[in-house]
């Protein structure tokens, strides 16, 4: 199952404030997400957020259509609460006020994937139990 990473710059020296914001993050109402027609498009399996100096990286473990995740997240109240709390710490302001603006930010902030290695792709044939 694939991973994706979203990155953005923050003002240095605010790691604790950013850690607090993500520590209080309200999880999505459901890990299942749909496409534009309301059909199931996948699900979120997990996320992790990392911060160091002026960089925040959110790693997303998912299955299904990654583009649909942006639409799903744009509809979540917890996302908007976190975005408002993060705004003073962002190095560059971003518009996440509408589902379309959030989806554009989400798409533009996605890092290029260069490798995804799992036990399922290991040459030994080992499988997770």
N, C-alpha and C positions, 0 to 999 in steps of 0.2 A: 504494500500500500504506500502511495507516494507521500512525500513531504514537500512543503513549500516554505519559503521564508519571506517575510515582509520586513523591510528595514526603513528606518528613518533617523534623522539627526535630531538631537536635543541639545539644549544648552549644557555645557559641562558643569560639574559640581552639584548636580541635582539627582544623583543616583538614588539617594534614600527616598526622596519625594516620589520619584518614578516607581521605585519598588513598592512603596505604600499604595499608590494608585492601582497597580496591577494586583497587589495582594488583596485589595478590596473589590476587585472586578466581579461584577455580577455575571455569572455564566449564562450562556444562551438558553432560551426556553426549551429547545430541543436540539439534539445533535444532528437530527435529520434535516436535510435541506432539499428544496425543490428547484425545478427549472422555471423558466418564464411562463410555462403552461400549467404550473402547479403539480407536475409529475415529479416523483422522487428522483433526485439527481445525485444523491450521495449522502455521506454523513461525516461529521467531524469525529475523529478518533481521539484527538488530544492536541494540546497546544503547550508551548513553553515560551517564556519571554526572558530575554537576556539583555542586560544593560552594562555598558562599560564606557566611561567617559562621556563622549558625545554621540554614541551609537546605541540604538535599541533594535533588537532583532526579535521578531515573533516567529517561531517555528510552528507550522501547522501540519499535523498528521491527519490525513483524510483519505476517503475513497470516493470516487465519482468525479463529477465535473467541477474542477477548481473554480471556474468563472462563476458558478452558482453560489459559491461560498461568500463572495463579496456582496451579492444581493441579500443573502441570508443575514449576514452580519449587520448590514445597513438597517435592517428592520428590528434589531435588538436594542432595547432600552439601555442595557448595561454598556453597550458600545458607545452610545451617545453620552452617557454619564462619564465614562472614562475619557472620551475625547475632550469634553469640556474641562475636566481636571488636568489633562495633559497640555492643553493649549498654552498656558504660560511658560512651559518648559521646552516647547518646540523651537528649533533653530529657524525653521521656515514654517509660517502658518500654512494650514491646509484647509480646504473646504470639504467638510464631511456632513454638511447640513441636509443634504437630500440623498435619497438612495442612489441617484445617478452620480452625484459628486463623490459619494463614498466609494462606489464601485470604481470610478476613475482613479481615485487615490490608491485603492487596493491594488488595482492592476498595475499602476505606475510604480508602486513601491515594492513589487514582487522581485526578488532577486533571481538571477539566472541560476538554474540548477546545473551543476557540473558533474555531480555523482550522487547516486543513491544506492547504498549498499545495505543489504539485509541478510539475515541468515538464510532466507529462501533463495538468494542469488549466490550464495557461497559455493565455490567449486567443489567442496567436500560433499555437498549434497545434504548437509545437516539441516534439520528442520526443527523449528521451535516446538516445544510440547506444551 
